[in-house]
Amino acid sequence: MAKHLKLQNSESVVIAAAAQIYAAYISAGRVSEGEEQQWMTRSIKEAIKIASATDNAIVSDDEVEQTEF
């Protein structure tokens, strides 16, 4: 039985970043056969760090409190 993923938008963004990081490691020849899971995990952790740093550095419109006059 196939499992279906239901991801939040922020999770999809992190997945896209992790996939790009992982692809870069593959292109650079860093991922040896049998080490794929280790490099995927590393890529995901790095993508999360980037997302967290970005979230801390930027205040989006949704995060600003609106006061009514």
Residue pairs with C-beta under 8 A, 6 or more apart in sequence:
7 15
10 51
13 51
14 44
14 47
14 48
14 51
15 47
17 47
17 50
17 51
18 40
18 43
18 44
18 46
18 47
19 43
21 43
21 46
21 47
22 31
22 39
22 40
22 43
25 31
25 39
25 42
25 43
26 39
30 39
31 39
